[in-house]
Amino acid sequence: MAQLPDAINRLSLPELSDTLGKSLREAERELENAPGPEDLLDATYADTHRFPPPEWALPTFVEAAGGGGMTYTPYRGDRAVREAVAHNVSTVLGVPATGSADVILTPGTQGALFVALAAILSPGDLVLLPDPDYLSTERMLRYFGARVERIPMIWPDESATGRGTRPTLDLDALERAAANKPRLMVFSHPNNPTGAIYGQDTIEAIARLAQQHDFTVIADELYTRLVYENEPFYHLAAVDGLAERTVTLLGPSKTESLSGYRLGVAVGPKDLVDAMEDLQSVSALRAPAYAQHLLTHWIAEDQEFLAKKLVEYQALRDTTVEKINTSSVLRVNASYGSAYVFPKILTGARDQDVALALKQKAGVVVNPGYQFGRAGLGHMRLCFAQDEARWDAALDRIIDVVGSVAPA
């Protein structure tokens, strides 16, 4: 096979070999190819059979596919759908009415992230990224030739509980990094993988630094409506002066279990959304045309659905945290949002070794912590949105197997 382009090689993050003994992709492929039982429980994503989409999802898709929707929409999405999305998203973000020109529909939120990065970055640009954060973000940044500076999260002791013990960004480190004139900051909110929600002081600090040092921000808010116990949630785009320099990524894949419909939404300044549309027009062309029509129901008609789901998710979160913290091999803080927890491995075993053992011996697939940045080493991400009976037994197996893995 011909030598791969440098951009593809950078996706593997070969610089991690000093800690993993191999590149990131080599480590992931080792895990992907490891044997496991046929009835694997994949705890890297939610069980959409246990938590199916709203009742309106399939009929809406079928109606659109039966002639009620365009096959070839504009590249940025069907205009009527975008108008509905713009109105409904404004209520979520707490911003003045957003116009349809400020909205682009994409093939999943990850598609939105990719075209947003492509529209903003040039090779060599500096980008600020929390550590840990969403597993695909740094790979995309490296693909585009960006320089990445990780901003540490300050983590409480995993044995601590209650308010005031949440992970948060190191604002002193952020201040120092912002002085290096970054082109962009990207962050997930709630944080993926920890489920942390940033307080008002953190959001206002990001806003102040973005204005002071003139950089753009991408706020990945895919889980913004999966927030527990009425925890206050602060949207960066709602801060005065930030709407014109913020791209907010949203979508129905998690809250409404619509991952299979491949729908993402990005809201941002019109000129930047125009550039994103240009890039989408030469890559994926558009979000799936018939699926786009589901977004007219999204937010507007899912309040009861979401309220019920939050109760069920929170019960699963609480059970997961309690069982993990009664063990001697794992410790975790409860997430404030999302469907994830990010327990720390207390035995000293490597997260890769633990992930391999869990697949082979416990029949459970997890995300090892290194996927989310160096700060994730020694952790693993678990999606607790699973069938309750099956998940309870899986947690027992997880704890037993983690205890059996030898320290590094």
Secondary structure, DSSP 8 states (H G I E B T S, - for coil): -----HHHHHHT-GGGHHHHSS-HHHHHHHHHHS---TT-EETTS--TTTS---TTHHHHHHHIIIIIS-SS--TT--HHHHHHHHHHHHHHHT-S---GGGEEEESHHHHHHHHHHHHH--TT-EEEEEES--TTHHHHHHHTT-EEEEEEEE---TT--STT---EE-HHHHHHHHTT--SEEEEESS-TTT-----HHHHHHHHHHHHHHT-EEEEE-TTTT-BSTT-----GGGSTTTGGGEEEEE-STTTT--GGG--EEEE--HHHHHHHHHHHHTTT-SS-TTGGGGGGTTTTT-HHHHHHHHHHHHHHHHHHHHHHHTSSSEE----SBSSEE--EESS---HHHHHHHIIIII-EE-EEGGGG-GGGTTBEEEE--S-HHHHHHHHHHHHHHHHHS---
